[in-house]
Amino acid sequence: MSGRFPNVDWWCDYCGALLNYQNGFDDSNDTWACTECGTINRISASEIYESHKDYRKKNHLD
């Protein structure tokens, strides 16, 4: 289910799994525990980036 952020793909910050299709995922929650690795991911407007490059830049990964 996806309600607050339609058309947004949510990816695990640790393992890169697509969260949107994980059983029970609902973006109305503030966090989501990845079912692949268990990492707690924040689900908020501040975590939405225009591109993967923007994400990497903001998180000092480049």
N, C-alpha and C positions, 0 to 999 in steps of 0.2 A: 504494500500500500504506500502511496506517496501523495501527500496533501499540501504541505507548506511550500515545497519547492518543486513544482512540476518541471519536467524536462531537465532536471539536474541529475547527473550520474555521481553517485557517492562511491569513493574508492577508499579502501583501508589504507591508513597512513603507514602501516608497517609492511604488510605483505602484498598490497596492491590489488586485493580481491575486490570485485564489484559488489558493493553492499546491497544495492537496490533489489537484487534477486535472491538475497538470502532469506530463508524461511522466517517470516515474522517481521521483516524490516518495515519500519514505518518512520518516515522522516518528520513526523510530528513529535518524536522523542528528541530530547536534547543530546543524547549520546546513543551509540550503538556498539555492542560488542561483536566484533567480527567473528563469524562462526568458523572461519578457517584458522585463525591464529589467536583469537581471544583479545586482541587489542581493542581498547575502548576508543572510539572515534567520536569527535564532536560533530554534531549535525546542527549547523547554524549558518546564518547568512555570512558571517565573517570567514567561513571556511569555503566559500564559493569563489573560484578563480576563473578568469577568462580563458586561461590555457594552462597546460601542464608547465610550460616555461614560467609563467607568472607564479605558480605554486612553488616551483623550485627556487625561484629568486627570493620570494618572501620568506621562505623557510631556510635560506642560506645553504641550499644543497648544490649550488653550482660554484 
